[in-house]
Amino acid sequence: MWASCCAACACDACRTVVSGISRRSARIAYCGLFALSLVVSWILREVAAPLMEKIPWINHFHQTPDREWFETDAVLRVSLGNFLFFTILAIFMIGVKNQKDPRDSLHHGGWMMKIICWCILVILMFFLPNGIISFYEATSKFGSGLFLLVQVVLLLDFIHGWNEKWVGYDEQFWYMALLVVSLFCYVATFSFSGLLFYLFAPSGHDCGLNTFFIVMTLILVFVFAIITLHPSVNGSILPSSVISVYCMYLCYSGLASEPRDYECNGLHRHSKAVSTSSLAIGLLTTVLSVVYSAVRAGSSTTLLSPPNSPRAGSGKPLLPLDKADEEHEEKEKSKPVTYSYSFFHLIFSLASMYSAMLLTGWSTSVGESGKLVDVGWPSVWVRIVTGWATAALFIWSLVAPIIFPDREF
């Protein structure tokens, strides 16, 4: 009796929440569903291993693998279900150009059906053979690289847009603001580099690799400034300074991902134990970072706006301020869509791969890093290479207009 009442109340609550998702809040709803997938991955990573050891088509080995193998497998299976869900939507939304397309309503509505389909897909992934999961794991490393590349492109687009906006005011105050922000970023960059030398290149240890990473990043910082200030480029120092801080942060992020028992990782030199609270904080930081990147990509006016469409960043809030906005939906159906639905879902597909790699340490086993999130040598190299890719794309954005003056960049 009580159980049926509770179930009915829960269903009514779900229906109320789902029906409350409007056109403007749809992207936030997708964000919430993606965040839910990460939470489910973490929970199964912690509790599902004993159950998975008893599933014959998963544990068909002559000798049962370590517990960490099953934890990694659980994360990958949830990630694969999430990846398929968003990939199917991405394929289905190809070619949506205006709001009269019936698929526009599916993109913004039908949430009860979509949530059920998502749950079914995730559950079905636990019935797949291990070979498919291994193939998905290998593919995820390439997909994660693409997701990081999209992050870099979005960052460059944001920085150049920021600089153009302030320069466009053509007032002394904004020029001074550009100078102050640029100087602050450079001071932060060089202060950060000193901290990296202190933490990751301690005296008395052979830390040549860490020293190379830090020095290489500093060299790139000087290269940014030299190219930006060259008369042929005639660029602004603001993008150069912001990219310098970001590259130094990526260098720190990579070095901080080194195994805790590595002698050159001074960040964890005095502590190898991992508390539940620190693990929860680390996962929360990871979730927020990935979700922000996906939503930022999904709101981009450069990557996602189809030709001849209104800019996605039109200043309208994502959430409706009142229900009166719904009365105008019928009048707006003939308008073109404000961003590419297909590419929006593709971003979440790549983010699903990226989050799986973070939670599994970018390898088939998390045994190297214990139960840490985003720790291990693969994670180190991914961060470092991402920093170098960021530098290469930024330099290209400066020199490309000179090399190809007849093209727009």
N, C-alpha and C positions, 0 to 999 in steps of 0.2 A: 504493500500500500504506500508506505513512505517512499520506497525506492521509485515506484512509478510516478509519484508526485514530483520527486526531485528531477527525474528524467524529463518529465513534461516541462518543468520550469526551465531546465537547462536548454531544452530545444526552443522554447519561446524566447529565451534570452538571446540565443544564437540568431534566430530569425530577426529579432529586433535590431541587433547589431548589423547583420548583413543588409537588411533593408535600408539602414541608415547610411550606407555607403553611397555617396553621390558621385557625379562625374568628376568634380574637383578633388574629391578625397580618394579617388581610385588608386592613384600612385602611392598614397600613404598606406592603403590597404595591401597592395602588393609588397610594400616594404615590410609591413607587419607579418605577412605570410612568410617572407624570406627570413626574417628574424626568428620566427617560430621554428623554421627548419633547422636553424643553427642551434637553438635551444634543445630541440629534440635530438640532434646529433650528439650534443654534449651529454645529455642524460643517458642515451643508449651507450655511449662510449664508457660511461661509468658503471652501468648496471646490467647491460645485455650480454656480456661475455659468458657468464655461466649458462645461460639459456642457449646461446648460439653454439656452444660446445656440444650440445645434445642434438643439434639438427644434423641429420646424416648427410644431406647434400652440401652442407657447408664444412662440417668436420668429417671429411672422408679420408683423412690422412692416416697412414699407418702409425705415426706418432703424433699425438695432439700438439699443435703449436703452442707457443707461449700465450698467456692471457692477452698480451699487448696486440697480438695479431688479430684476435677477435674484436678488440676495441676499435682498431683501425678499420676492420671490415665493416663494422656497424656504421661508422661515420661515412664510409664510401657508399654504402647502399642507400642511406638517407639522401646523401648528396646526389646520387644518380637519379633517384626519384624526383628530387627538386629540379635537377637539370632537365629531365625529360618533360616535366610539366611546363617550364618556361620555354623550352625549345619548341614544343608543340604549339604553344600560343604564338611564338615568334613566326613560325611557318604559316600558321593560319591567318595571321594579320598582315601578311605580305600584300602590298598593293592597296591598302586602305587610304584613300585620299580625302574623303569628306565624311561628314557626320551622317549622311544619308545611307551610307553603307551599313547593312545589317550587322556586320562584324564590329562596328563601333559600339553598338549596344552590348555586345558580348564582352568587349574589352572593359567597359565600365560597369557592367552589371553581371547578373547570374552568379553571384558570389557563393550561394549555398551549393550550387552544382560544382563550381570550381574547387571549393574546399573539399568536397567529397571526392572529386577526381584526384586531387592532390594526395589525400589520405590513401586512396586505393593504390596509386602509383608507388608511394613509399612502401606500403605493405608488400606489394608484388615484388619489389626489389629483393626482398629476403627469400624469394623462391628461385632466384636466378643462380646459375652455377658460378663457381669462383672464377672461371676463366673470363667471363664477361666483366666481372668486377675488376679483375687485374688489368684488362684492356682499358676500362674507364679510368683507372688510376693513372696509367701511362698517358692517356689522352689529356687528363686533367692538368698535367704539368705544362702542356702546351697552351691549353685554354687559360690557365692562370697567368701565363706570360702575356697573352693577348689582353686580359683584363687589366694587368698592370700598365700595359702600353696605352690603353684607353684612359687610365687615370692620368698618365703623363700628358696626353693630348688635351684633356680637359683642363689640367692645371695651366698649361701654356696658353690655352684660349682665355682662361679667366684672367691671367696676369696681363696679357696684352690688352684685353678689354678694359681692365682696371687702369692701365697706363693711358690708353687713348681717352678714356673718360675724363681723367684729371687734366691731361694736357688740353683737351677740348675746351675746358673752361677759360683757358688763356688769361688767367689772373695770377698775380704775383703770389697770393696766398697758397694756391694749389701747387705752384712750382716749388714753393718752400716746403709744402707738405711732402711732395715727391722727394726732395732732398733729405728731409728729416727721416722719412721711412726708409730710404735707401741706406743712409748712414747707420741707422739702427740695425738693419738687416746685416750689414757688413760687420758691425761690432759683434752681433750675435754669432755670426759665422765663425769669426776668428776666436772668440771666446769658447765656442763649442768645440773647435778643433783642439784647443789647449786641454779641455776636459777629456777629449778622446785620447790624447796622448797619455794623460795621467791614468785613465782607467784601463786602457787596452794595450798600452805599450810600457808596462812597468819596468823599471831598471832591474837588472839581475836576471832577466828572462830573454830568451831568443824569440822575439815577437816581430820578426821581419815582415810577415804577411800583414799583420795589423798595421804596422808602420807604412807599408806600401799603400794600403787602402786609404789611410788618412792623408798621406802626402799626395797621392793621386787626386783626391778630392780637392785639396788646396790648389793644386796646379790647374784643375778645371775652373776653379773660382777666378784665378788670375786670367785665364784664357777668356772667360765670359767678359770680364771688364775690358780687356784689351780690344776684343772684337767690337764690343758695344761702343767704345769711345773712338774707334777708327773713323776717320772722316768719311770714308766711302759708305759706312753703315749708317752713321748719324742716328744711332739708337738712343734710347733712354736707359738710364742706369737703374731704374726701378725694377724692370723684369730681371735684369742680371742679378741684382742683390737678392731678390726673393728666390730665384732658382738656386742661388748659392746656398741659402739657408736650407732649402729643401734637399739639395744633394748631400749636404753635411748631415741632415737628419737621417737620410737613407743610409749613410755610412754608419751612423750610430746605431740605427735599427738593425743593420746587418751584424755589426760587432756584438751587439747585445744578444743576438740569437745564437752566438757560439755556445757550445755545450758548457754546462756549469763546471765540469771538472777540467776544462782547458785552462792551463796556467796563465795565459795572457788575458783571460776574461776577468778583469779586476772587479767587475760589477757584482759577480757572485762568488768572489774568492773566499769570502768568510761564511758563506751560507750555501748549503747544497740541498737542504730540506725544502719541501714545497708544502705550504699550508693550504687548507681548503679555501681560506679567504683570499690568499694571493692568487690562487688558480682561478677563482670566480672573478676577481678583478681583471685578470689577464684575459679571460674569455669575454667579459663584458666590453673591454676595450676593443678586442678584435671584432665583436659583433657590430659595435657602433661604427668602427672604421669601414668595414665592408658595406654595411647598409648605407652609410653616408655616400660612399663612392658610387654605389649603384643608383641611389636617388639623384645624386648630382649629375650622373651621366643621363639618367632618365629625364632630367629637366634641362639639359643642354640645348641652347638655341642654335648652336653651330653644327653639332653632330647629328641631331635628331630632327631638325626642322626640314620637312620636305620642301621642294621648290614651290614658290608662289604661295606659301602658306604664311599665316601670321606667326610672329615670333612666339616661341613657347613661353618666354619670360615676359609676359605682357603686363606684369604687375598684379595680376589677379591672385588672390590667395588660393592655396590648395584646398582649404576647407571652406565650405560656404558659411557666410556670416549669418544668414537667415534663410528661411524657406522660400522667400519671395524670388530667389534666384532660379528656382526650379520652373517658375512660370515662363521664363524666357528660353527654356531649352528647345521648345518646339520651333521658335523663330530662328534658332541658331543651327538647326540641323543641316541647313544647306551650306554652312561654312566649312572650309577645309580644315582638316585636323591640324593641331598645333605642333605635333611632333610625330615621329615615326613610331607607331605602336610595335612594329616588328623589331626594330632595333632596340627599343626599350626592353622588351622581353629577352632579347639576346644578351643584353648587359647582365641581367639577372642570371641567365644561364652560365655565363662566364664567371660571375661572382660565386655561383654554387661550386664550381670547380676550385676556385681560389680558396674559399672557406674550408673546403675539404682538405686541401693541402696544408692550410694553417693548422688544422686540428690534428693532422696525422704527421706533422713534421716533415712534409714533402718526401716521404719515403714509405716503403711497405711495412715498416716497423717503427714504432715509437720507443723501442727499447733503448735507443741511444740517448734520448732526452727524458726518459721517465714519463711523467704525465704532464709535462709542460706543453703549453700552447705556443706553436711557432718557434721552436728551438731545435737546432741541429745544423750541420754544415750545409745541407741543401738550401735551407732558409737563408743562411748567410750569403751564399752566392747569388740567390735570387734577388736579395735586397741590393747587393753591390752592383750587379749587372743592371738592375733597374735604374740605379743612380747614373751609371754610365750611359744608358739609353736616354735618360732625361737630358743629360748634357749634350748628347749628339743631336737630339731633336731640337733643343734650344738653339744650338749653334747653327743648325740647318735653317731654322726660322729667321735667323739674322742674315745669313749669306745667300739664301735662295733668291730673294728679290734682286740681288745684284747679278747673280749668275743667269737668272731667267727674268729679265726686266719686263718682258711682254706678257708674263703670266701673273695671275692674282694669287696671293697666299694668305 
